[in-house]
Amino acid sequence: MPAAKHGFSIPPQISLGTVLNAVPRPWWWWDFITTRKLEFASLSSTGGTVGELLDSAMDPSINYDDLGIIRQMWPGKLVVKGVQTLDDARKLTDLGVDGIVLSNHGGRQLDRAPIPYHLLPTVAREVGDDIEIMVDTGIMNGADIVASMALGAKFTLIGRAYLYGLMAGGRAGVDRTISILSEQITGTMKLLQVNCIEELSPRHVTQLTRLASRILDPELKV
Ligand SMILES: Cc1cc2nc3c(=O)[nH]c(=O)nc-3n(C[C@H](O)[C@H](O)[C@H](O)COP(=O)(O)O)c2cc1C
């Protein structure tokens, strides 16, 4: 992970390596001096590297009892992100959660985690009538969004796709990302001869079994 390798922290620490890296890049210095300090909205200092912060923030002992307490305390909509098994989807439905996001958070920490898109048909079939299902991870094209919605997702989330736009062109780059994805969505629907989202159904999608985990969906026959 480059951020861990380089000891990325908030605010950034200027090391000798940073200075050497920046010497041939005067425009970096210009940006660094003239733009606002880099900060998270909810965090002014990590007090260490971002990697160390993430390590300390993860609590593996959190369980369904804790979620039950949160459900009792919070009368509003409750959505749980990071669902990776049918069993968890069922438990969350029974707990009265309003929505679930099938996600491995982009596979950035545990890069051998199952692919959420492959779990989608099974979860939609089993709990889709009782809970809203969203999906993310690897959504890089409007066709990915169409396929996910055809398989039962209410909508998809994107992470890196919009960040790529942000890095390339700031706010305008994010707007461009959204318009590219929108064009790809309508283009895909035209090719499928589908007039509206409601017309999409699993018959519009072929999932390659060689990419799907048998454990996720033993019934997947495509
Ligand atoms: C820079 C970055 C930071 C992220 N931070 C979090 C986080 O704090 N909590 C979380 O649940 N997911 C986090 N994610 C994962 C995203 O919310 C999302 O699940 C993921 O990026 C979707 O996959 P994609 O990037 O392939 O679209 C982060 C993703 C990126 C790229």
The ligand as an ORCA input file, in Angstrom:
! r2SCAN-3c Opt
* xyz 0 1
  C      -9.669      6.387     -0.386
  C     -10.785      5.497      0.076
  C     -11.200      5.544      1.407
  C     -12.216      4.724      1.849
  N     -12.596      4.778      3.170
  C     -13.615      3.996      3.599
  C     -14.060      4.051      4.956
  O     -13.532      4.803      5.775
  N     -15.091      3.253      5.322
  C     -15.698      2.404      4.425
  O     -16.634      1.681      4.805
  N     -15.284      2.309      3.150
  C     -14.272      3.089      2.717
  N     -13.853      3.006      1.411
  C     -14.514      2.058      0.511
  C     -15.613      2.771     -0.256
  O     -16.597      3.299      0.601
  C     -16.307      1.828     -1.227
  O     -16.887      0.724     -0.537
  C     -15.354      1.274     -2.272
  O     -14.429      2.260     -2.680
  C     -16.156      0.769     -3.445
  O     -15.323      0.142     -4.366
  P     -14.764      0.880     -5.677
  O     -13.696      1.813     -5.199
  O     -14.240     -0.258     -6.490
  O     -15.930      1.631     -6.311
  C     -12.847      3.837      0.941
  C     -12.440      3.796     -0.393
  C     -11.416      4.599     -0.838
  C     -10.990      4.509     -2.289
*
